[in-house]
Amino acid sequence: LASCGTPDAVFVAKPATLRELLSPPLASALTSEPDRHTEQLAATEAWLELDPAHHVLTLGDAAYPAALLETADPPLLLYAQGRLDLLGAPALAVVGSRNPSAQGVDNARAFAEHVSRAGVTIVSGLALGIDGAAHEGGLAGRGSTIAVVGTGLDRIYPARHKALAHRIAKEGLLVSEFELGMPPLQENFPQRNRLIAGLSRGTLETRRVTPAFR
């Protein structure tokens, strides 16, 4: 985009030009239509029409988070549901164990609420344990919360966080770089984590520690 100017110009660029700008596999990929392109486009358009709070952001959109543009590998598309204004707010990532102690959950929720009441948005991954507590704390303050998920936005994972996800969609923001219909594949979650870090000015990680007795 920086070299060609517009998406249309990218797709009409000569193969030799693309090979100068990109690795051979990426240059080749730009000259062929992705698998299931027509089907996925139709599904996305239908999803956008369902709710005015549904959004798809590209790298060129004004609402695309500037913080992600500064990362090494910003996603070409972001699917979002909820308050887009949160993408430009100062944010702190709060992540941690999926099997925390009761005190760990309380601490994460209380810390996230305190930071959110100061106007800082809490970013986490909607996972069980600390992530869920962080989102709940974020929702209790004016900073609210962003949940970066490892599935398509038409799927909620884990299922136990269905009610929490619906609340975030109304009061905060759900974000994914994965296409609609994407299931919870294991390899998606480490990839998702770079967006949590990229959207945030810092990270608070809570680990469960087993005390050592002598």
ChimeraX commands (.cxc) that place a marker at each C-alpha (Angstrom):
marker #1 position 0.00,0.00,0.00 radius 0.5
marker #1 position 2.82,2.41,0.86 radius 0.5
marker #1 position 4.45,1.80,-2.53 radius 0.5
marker #1 position 1.37,1.53,-4.75 radius 0.5
marker #1 position -0.96,4.02,-3.08 radius 0.5
marker #1 position -4.30,2.21,-3.14 radius 0.5
marker #1 position -5.57,-1.39,-2.94 radius 0.5
marker #1 position -6.76,-1.18,-6.55 radius 0.5
marker #1 position -3.25,-0.20,-7.65 radius 0.5
marker #1 position -1.81,-3.18,-5.78 radius 0.5
marker #1 position -3.98,-5.63,-7.67 radius 0.5
marker #1 position -3.22,-4.21,-11.11 radius 0.5
marker #1 position 0.52,-3.94,-10.46 radius 0.5
marker #1 position 2.76,-5.94,-12.76 radius 0.5
marker #1 position 4.17,-9.20,-11.38 radius 0.5
marker #1 position 7.69,-7.80,-11.69 radius 0.5
marker #1 position 6.72,-4.84,-9.51 radius 0.5
marker #1 position 5.21,-7.10,-6.87 radius 0.5
marker #1 position 8.33,-9.28,-6.81 radius 0.5
marker #1 position 10.41,-6.19,-6.10 radius 0.5
marker #1 position 8.25,-5.33,-3.10 radius 0.5
marker #1 position 7.38,-8.74,-1.67 radius 0.5
marker #1 position 8.73,-12.24,-1.22 radius 0.5
marker #1 position 7.89,-14.60,-4.14 radius 0.5
marker #1 position 5.13,-16.48,-2.19 radius 0.5
marker #1 position 3.38,-13.23,-1.22 radius 0.5
marker #1 position 3.72,-11.77,-4.71 radius 0.5
marker #1 position 2.18,-14.94,-6.16 radius 0.5
marker #1 position -0.64,-14.92,-3.61 radius 0.5
marker #1 position -1.71,-11.42,-4.66 radius 0.5
marker #1 position -2.28,-12.57,-8.23 radius 0.5
marker #1 position -4.75,-15.35,-7.34 radius 0.5
marker #1 position -8.15,-15.24,-5.68 radius 0.5
marker #1 position -8.22,-16.69,-2.15 radius 0.5
marker #1 position -10.09,-19.92,-1.49 radius 0.5
marker #1 position -13.78,-19.41,-0.65 radius 0.5
marker #1 position -13.46,-15.71,-1.44 radius 0.5
marker #1 position -16.99,-15.26,-2.84 radius 0.5
marker #1 position -18.59,-17.27,-0.05 radius 0.5
marker #1 position -16.67,-15.42,2.66 radius 0.5
marker #1 position -17.43,-12.01,1.16 radius 0.5
marker #1 position -21.15,-12.78,1.12 radius 0.5
marker #1 position -21.05,-13.99,4.74 radius 0.5
marker #1 position -19.19,-10.86,5.83 radius 0.5
marker #1 position -21.63,-8.52,4.06 radius 0.5
marker #1 position -24.56,-10.33,5.71 radius 0.5
marker #1 position -22.87,-10.02,9.13 radius 0.5
marker #1 position -22.30,-6.30,8.62 radius 0.5
marker #1 position -25.97,-5.78,7.79 radius 0.5
marker #1 position -27.10,-7.53,10.98 radius 0.5
marker #1 position -26.02,-4.77,13.35 radius 0.5
marker #1 position -24.62,-1.23,12.95 radius 0.5
marker #1 position -22.12,-2.16,15.69 radius 0.5
marker #1 position -20.51,-4.71,13.35 radius 0.5
marker #1 position -17.44,-3.37,11.54 radius 0.5
marker #1 position -14.64,-4.50,9.24 radius 0.5
marker #1 position -11.58,-2.25,9.31 radius 0.5
marker #1 position -8.78,-2.21,6.75 radius 0.5
marker #1 position -5.30,-0.76,7.10 radius 0.5
marker #1 position -6.47,2.39,5.32 radius 0.5
marker #1 position -9.47,3.11,7.55 radius 0.5
marker #1 position -9.33,6.12,9.87 radius 0.5
marker #1 position -10.65,3.96,12.71 radius 0.5
marker #1 position -7.87,1.37,12.31 radius 0.5
marker #1 position -5.84,1.47,15.56 radius 0.5
marker #1 position -2.67,3.50,15.12 radius 0.5
marker #1 position -0.92,1.35,17.74 radius 0.5
marker #1 position -1.24,-1.74,15.53 radius 0.5
marker #1 position 0.21,0.13,12.54 radius 0.5
marker #1 position 3.41,0.44,14.55 radius 0.5
marker #1 position 3.74,-3.33,15.02 radius 0.5
marker #1 position 5.76,-5.61,12.74 radius 0.5
marker #1 position 2.77,-7.52,11.35 radius 0.5
marker #1 position -0.52,-5.57,11.56 radius 0.5
marker #1 position -3.52,-7.57,10.28 radius 0.5
marker #1 position -4.88,-6.47,6.91 radius 0.5
marker #1 position -8.44,-6.77,8.24 radius 0.5
marker #1 position -9.91,-6.33,11.69 radius 0.5
marker #1 position -13.42,-7.54,12.48 radius 0.5
marker #1 position -14.90,-5.50,15.33 radius 0.5
marker #1 position -18.15,-5.42,17.28 radius 0.5
marker #1 position -18.96,-2.61,19.67 radius 0.5
marker #1 position -17.29,0.72,20.48 radius 0.5
marker #1 position -14.65,1.58,17.89 radius 0.5
marker #1 position -13.61,4.63,19.91 radius 0.5
marker #1 position -11.84,2.30,22.34 radius 0.5
marker #1 position -9.25,1.47,19.67 radius 0.5
marker #1 position -7.79,4.94,20.12 radius 0.5
marker #1 position -7.85,5.00,23.92 radius 0.5
marker #1 position -4.86,4.42,26.21 radius 0.5
marker #1 position -4.92,0.74,27.11 radius 0.5
marker #1 position -3.36,-1.81,29.44 radius 0.5
marker #1 position -3.30,-5.56,28.77 radius 0.5
marker #1 position -4.21,-7.77,31.73 radius 0.5
marker #1 position -3.64,-11.48,31.10 radius 0.5
marker #1 position -2.76,-14.57,33.09 radius 0.5
marker #1 position -3.58,-18.06,34.22 radius 0.5
marker #1 position -6.66,-19.91,33.01 radius 0.5
marker #1 position -6.71,-21.69,36.37 radius 0.5
marker #1 position -6.01,-18.97,38.93 radius 0.5
marker #1 position -6.64,-18.97,42.65 radius 0.5
marker #1 position -9.71,-17.20,43.98 radius 0.5
marker #1 position -7.46,-14.43,45.27 radius 0.5
marker #1 position -5.85,-14.12,41.85 radius 0.5
marker #1 position -9.26,-13.62,40.22 radius 0.5
marker #1 position -10.24,-11.02,42.80 radius 0.5
marker #1 position -6.93,-9.18,42.41 radius 0.5
marker #1 position -7.16,-9.12,38.62 radius 0.5
marker #1 position -10.74,-7.86,38.68 radius 0.5
marker #1 position -9.98,-5.19,41.29 radius 0.5
marker #1 position -6.83,-3.98,39.53 radius 0.5
marker #1 position -8.58,-3.81,36.15 radius 0.5
marker #1 position -11.53,-1.92,37.68 radius 0.5
marker #1 position -9.22,0.60,39.36 radius 0.5
marker #1 position -7.31,1.23,36.11 radius 0.5
marker #1 position -10.52,1.43,34.09 radius 0.5
marker #1 position -12.02,3.97,36.49 radius 0.5
marker #1 position -8.94,6.09,35.76 radius 0.5
marker #1 position -9.91,6.04,32.09 radius 0.5
marker #1 position -7.57,3.32,30.81 radius 0.5
marker #1 position -9.06,0.57,28.63 radius 0.5
marker #1 position -8.40,-3.02,29.71 radius 0.5
marker #1 position -7.35,-5.39,26.90 radius 0.5
marker #1 position -7.45,-9.17,27.30 radius 0.5
marker #1 position -8.25,-12.36,25.43 radius 0.5
marker #1 position -11.66,-13.55,26.77 radius 0.5
marker #1 position -10.06,-16.76,28.10 radius 0.5
marker #1 position -11.16,-18.42,31.32 radius 0.5
marker #1 position -9.57,-17.27,34.56 radius 0.5
marker #1 position -7.66,-13.99,34.70 radius 0.5
marker #1 position -8.81,-12.78,31.26 radius 0.5
marker #1 position -12.47,-13.00,32.21 radius 0.5
marker #1 position -11.86,-11.25,35.55 radius 0.5
marker #1 position -9.92,-8.50,33.77 radius 0.5
marker #1 position -12.80,-7.87,31.36 radius 0.5
marker #1 position -15.30,-7.73,34.21 radius 0.5
marker #1 position -13.15,-5.20,36.01 radius 0.5
marker #1 position -12.74,-3.14,32.87 radius 0.5
marker #1 position -16.48,-2.99,32.32 radius 0.5
marker #1 position -16.90,-1.51,35.81 radius 0.5
marker #1 position -15.04,1.68,34.84 radius 0.5
marker #1 position -15.22,4.34,32.15 radius 0.5
marker #1 position -12.19,2.87,30.39 radius 0.5
marker #1 position -14.23,-0.26,29.54 radius 0.5
marker #1 position -12.56,-3.25,27.86 radius 0.5
marker #1 position -11.44,-4.76,24.55 radius 0.5
marker #1 position -11.56,-8.54,24.06 radius 0.5
marker #1 position -9.23,-9.82,21.33 radius 0.5
marker #1 position -10.45,-13.28,20.39 radius 0.5
marker #1 position -8.92,-16.21,18.53 radius 0.5
marker #1 position -12.07,-17.14,16.59 radius 0.5
marker #1 position -14.42,-15.47,14.15 radius 0.5
marker #1 position -16.67,-12.90,15.83 radius 0.5
marker #1 position -19.70,-15.01,15.04 radius 0.5
marker #1 position -18.38,-17.65,17.44 radius 0.5
marker #1 position -17.90,-17.33,21.19 radius 0.5
marker #1 position -15.11,-19.25,22.87 radius 0.5
marker #1 position -15.12,-20.41,25.57 radius 0.5
marker #1 position -18.87,-21.00,25.68 radius 0.5
marker #1 position -18.90,-20.19,29.41 radius 0.5
marker #1 position -18.14,-16.58,28.49 radius 0.5
marker #1 position -21.18,-16.16,26.24 radius 0.5
marker #1 position -22.89,-13.67,28.56 radius 0.5
marker #1 position -19.63,-11.79,29.14 radius 0.5
marker #1 position -18.96,-11.57,25.40 radius 0.5
marker #1 position -22.45,-10.19,24.77 radius 0.5
marker #1 position -21.93,-7.57,27.45 radius 0.5
marker #1 position -18.55,-6.59,25.99 radius 0.5
marker #1 position -20.14,-6.25,22.54 radius 0.5
marker #1 position -22.59,-3.71,24.00 radius 0.5
marker #1 position -20.39,-1.83,26.47 radius 0.5
marker #1 position -16.88,-2.48,25.16 radius 0.5
marker #1 position -15.37,-3.95,22.00 radius 0.5
marker #1 position -14.78,-7.41,20.55 radius 0.5
marker #1 position -11.95,-7.67,18.00 radius 0.5
marker #1 position -10.64,-10.45,15.77 radius 0.5
marker #1 position -8.39,-10.73,12.75 radius 0.5
marker #1 position -9.92,-14.11,11.88 radius 0.5
marker #1 position -12.66,-14.54,9.31 radius 0.5
marker #1 position -16.22,-15.29,10.30 radius 0.5
marker #1 position -16.77,-18.94,11.03 radius 0.5
marker #1 position -13.19,-19.52,12.22 radius 0.5
marker #1 position -13.24,-22.18,14.97 radius 0.5
marker #1 position -11.02,-22.05,18.08 radius 0.5
marker #1 position -7.86,-23.55,16.56 radius 0.5
marker #1 position -4.90,-23.87,18.92 radius 0.5
marker #1 position -2.50,-22.03,16.63 radius 0.5
marker #1 position -4.75,-18.95,16.48 radius 0.5
marker #1 position -4.30,-17.97,20.11 radius 0.5
marker #1 position -0.56,-17.18,20.10 radius 0.5
marker #1 position -1.23,-15.16,16.94 radius 0.5
marker #1 position -4.05,-13.36,18.75 radius 0.5
marker #1 position -1.70,-12.45,21.60 radius 0.5
marker #1 position 0.39,-10.10,19.44 radius 0.5
marker #1 position -2.73,-7.95,18.93 radius 0.5
marker #1 position -3.34,-7.80,22.68 radius 0.5
marker #1 position 0.22,-6.55,23.14 radius 0.5
marker #1 position 0.06,-4.24,20.12 radius 0.5
marker #1 position -3.07,-2.46,21.32 radius 0.5
marker #1 position -1.65,-1.86,24.80 radius 0.5
marker #1 position 0.93,0.46,26.32 radius 0.5
marker #1 position 1.92,-2.20,28.83 radius 0.5
marker #1 position 1.03,-5.66,30.09 radius 0.5
marker #1 position 0.17,-6.97,33.54 radius 0.5
marker #1 position 0.54,-10.75,33.65 radius 0.5
marker #1 position -0.77,-12.73,36.59 radius 0.5
marker #1 position 0.68,-16.19,37.13 radius 0.5
marker #1 position -0.34,-18.87,39.57 radius 0.5
marker #1 position 2.63,-19.66,41.81 radius 0.5
marker #1 position 2.86,-22.77,43.97 radius 0.5
marker #1 position 4.61,-21.89,47.24 radius 0.5
marker #1 position 7.67,-23.90,48.15 radius 0.5
marker #1 position 7.75,-25.33,51.67 radius 0.5
marker #1 position 10.94,-26.35,53.46 radius 0.5
marker link #1:1,2 radius 0.2
marker link #1:2,3 radius 0.2
marker link #1:3,4 radius 0.2
marker link #1:4,5 radius 0.2
marker link #1:5,6 radius 0.2
marker link #1:6,7 radius 0.2
marker link #1:7,8 radius 0.2
marker link #1:8,9 radius 0.2
marker link #1:9,10 radius 0.2
marker link #1:10,11 radius 0.2
marker link #1:11,12 radius 0.2
marker link #1:12,13 radius 0.2
marker link #1:13,14 radius 0.2
marker link #1:14,15 radius 0.2
marker link #1:15,16 radius 0.2
marker link #1:16,17 radius 0.2
marker link #1:17,18 radius 0.2
marker link #1:18,19 radius 0.2
marker link #1:19,20 radius 0.2
marker link #1:20,21 radius 0.2
marker link #1:21,22 radius 0.2
marker link #1:22,23 radius 0.2
marker link #1:23,24 radius 0.2
marker link #1:24,25 radius 0.2
marker link #1:25,26 radius 0.2
marker link #1:26,27 radius 0.2
marker link #1:27,28 radius 0.2
marker link #1:28,29 radius 0.2
marker link #1:29,30 radius 0.2
marker link #1:30,31 radius 0.2
marker link #1:31,32 radius 0.2
marker link #1:32,33 radius 0.2
marker link #1:33,34 radius 0.2
marker link #1:34,35 radius 0.2
marker link #1:35,36 radius 0.2
marker link #1:36,37 radius 0.2
marker link #1:37,38 radius 0.2
marker link #1:38,39 radius 0.2
marker link #1:39,40 radius 0.2
marker link #1:40,41 radius 0.2
marker link #1:41,42 radius 0.2
marker link #1:42,43 radius 0.2
marker link #1:43,44 radius 0.2
marker link #1:44,45 radius 0.2
marker link #1:45,46 radius 0.2
marker link #1:46,47 radius 0.2
marker link #1:47,48 radius 0.2
marker link #1:48,49 radius 0.2
marker link #1:49,50 radius 0.2
marker link #1:50,51 radius 0.2
marker link #1:51,52 radius 0.2
marker link #1:52,53 radius 0.2
marker link #1:53,54 radius 0.2
marker link #1:54,55 radius 0.2
marker link #1:55,56 radius 0.2
marker link #1:56,57 radius 0.2
marker link #1:57,58 radius 0.2
marker link #1:58,59 radius 0.2
marker link #1:59,60 radius 0.2
marker link #1:60,61 radius 0.2
marker link #1:61,62 radius 0.2
marker link #1:62,63 radius 0.2
marker link #1:63,64 radius 0.2
marker link #1:64,65 radius 0.2
marker link #1:65,66 radius 0.2
marker link #1:66,67 radius 0.2
marker link #1:67,68 radius 0.2
marker link #1:68,69 radius 0.2
marker link #1:69,70 radius 0.2
marker link #1:70,71 radius 0.2
marker link #1:71,72 radius 0.2
marker link #1:72,73 radius 0.2
marker link #1:73,74 radius 0.2
marker link #1:74,75 radius 0.2
marker link #1:75,76 radius 0.2
marker link #1:76,77 radius 0.2
marker link #1:77,78 radius 0.2
marker link #1:78,79 radius 0.2
marker link #1:79,80 radius 0.2
marker link #1:80,81 radius 0.2
marker link #1:81,82 radius 0.2
marker link #1:82,83 radius 0.2
marker link #1:83,84 radius 0.2
marker link #1:84,85 radius 0.2
marker link #1:85,86 radius 0.2
marker link #1:86,87 radius 0.2
marker link #1:87,88 radius 0.2
marker link #1:88,89 radius 0.2
marker link #1:89,90 radius 0.2
marker link #1:90,91 radius 0.2
marker link #1:91,92 radius 0.2
marker link #1:92,93 radius 0.2
marker link #1:93,94 radius 0.2
marker link #1:94,95 radius 0.2
marker link #1:95,96 radius 0.2
marker link #1:96,97 radius 0.2
marker link #1:97,98 radius 0.2
marker link #1:98,99 radius 0.2
marker link #1:99,100 radius 0.2
marker link #1:100,101 radius 0.2
marker link #1:101,102 radius 0.2
marker link #1:102,103 radius 0.2
marker link #1:103,104 radius 0.2
marker link #1:104,105 radius 0.2
marker link #1:105,106 radius 0.2
marker link #1:106,107 radius 0.2
marker link #1:107,108 radius 0.2
marker link #1:108,109 radius 0.2
marker link #1:109,110 radius 0.2
marker link #1:110,111 radius 0.2
marker link #1:111,112 radius 0.2
marker link #1:112,113 radius 0.2
marker link #1:113,114 radius 0.2
marker link #1:114,115 radius 0.2
marker link #1:115,116 radius 0.2
marker link #1:116,117 radius 0.2
marker link #1:117,118 radius 0.2
marker link #1:118,119 radius 0.2
marker link #1:119,120 radius 0.2
marker link #1:120,121 radius 0.2
marker link #1:121,122 radius 0.2
marker link #1:122,123 radius 0.2
marker link #1:123,124 radius 0.2
marker link #1:124,125 radius 0.2
marker link #1:125,126 radius 0.2
marker link #1:126,127 radius 0.2
marker link #1:127,128 radius 0.2
marker link #1:128,129 radius 0.2
marker link #1:129,130 radius 0.2
marker link #1:130,131 radius 0.2
marker link #1:131,132 radius 0.2
marker link #1:132,133 radius 0.2
marker link #1:133,134 radius 0.2
marker link #1:134,135 radius 0.2
marker link #1:135,136 radius 0.2
marker link #1:136,137 radius 0.2
marker link #1:137,138 radius 0.2
marker link #1:138,139 radius 0.2
marker link #1:139,140 radius 0.2
marker link #1:140,141 radius 0.2
marker link #1:141,142 radius 0.2
marker link #1:142,143 radius 0.2
marker link #1:143,144 radius 0.2
marker link #1:144,145 radius 0.2
marker link #1:145,146 radius 0.2
marker link #1:146,147 radius 0.2
marker link #1:147,148 radius 0.2
marker link #1:148,149 radius 0.2
marker link #1:149,150 radius 0.2
marker link #1:150,151 radius 0.2
marker link #1:151,152 radius 0.2
marker link #1:152,153 radius 0.2
marker link #1:153,154 radius 0.2
marker link #1:154,155 radius 0.2
marker link #1:155,156 radius 0.2
marker link #1:156,157 radius 0.2
marker link #1:157,158 radius 0.2
marker link #1:158,159 radius 0.2
marker link #1:159,160 radius 0.2
marker link #1:160,161 radius 0.2
marker link #1:161,162 radius 0.2
marker link #1:162,163 radius 0.2
marker link #1:163,164 radius 0.2
marker link #1:164,165 radius 0.2
marker link #1:165,166 radius 0.2
marker link #1:166,167 radius 0.2
marker link #1:167,168 radius 0.2
marker link #1:168,169 radius 0.2
marker link #1:169,170 radius 0.2
marker link #1:170,171 radius 0.2
marker link #1:171,172 radius 0.2
marker link #1:172,173 radius 0.2
marker link #1:173,174 radius 0.2
marker link #1:174,175 radius 0.2
marker link #1:175,176 radius 0.2
marker link #1:176,177 radius 0.2
marker link #1:177,178 radius 0.2
marker link #1:178,179 radius 0.2
marker link #1:179,180 radius 0.2
marker link #1:180,181 radius 0.2
marker link #1:181,182 radius 0.2
marker link #1:182,183 radius 0.2
marker link #1:183,184 radius 0.2
marker link #1:184,185 radius 0.2
marker link #1:185,186 radius 0.2
marker link #1:186,187 radius 0.2
marker link #1:187,188 radius 0.2
marker link #1:188,189 radius 0.2
marker link #1:189,190 radius 0.2
marker link #1:190,191 radius 0.2
marker link #1:191,192 radius 0.2
marker link #1:192,193 radius 0.2
marker link #1:193,194 radius 0.2
marker link #1:194,195 radius 0.2
marker link #1:195,196 radius 0.2
marker link #1:196,197 radius 0.2
marker link #1:197,198 radius 0.2
marker link #1:198,199 radius 0.2
marker link #1:199,200 radius 0.2
marker link #1:200,201 radius 0.2
marker link #1:201,202 radius 0.2
marker link #1:202,203 radius 0.2
marker link #1:203,204 radius 0.2
marker link #1:204,205 radius 0.2
marker link #1:205,206 radius 0.2
marker link #1:206,207 radius 0.2
marker link #1:207,208 radius 0.2
marker link #1:208,209 radius 0.2
marker link #1:209,210 radius 0.2
marker link #1:210,211 radius 0.2
marker link #1:211,212 radius 0.2
marker link #1:212,213 radius 0.2
marker link #1:213,214 radius 0.2
view
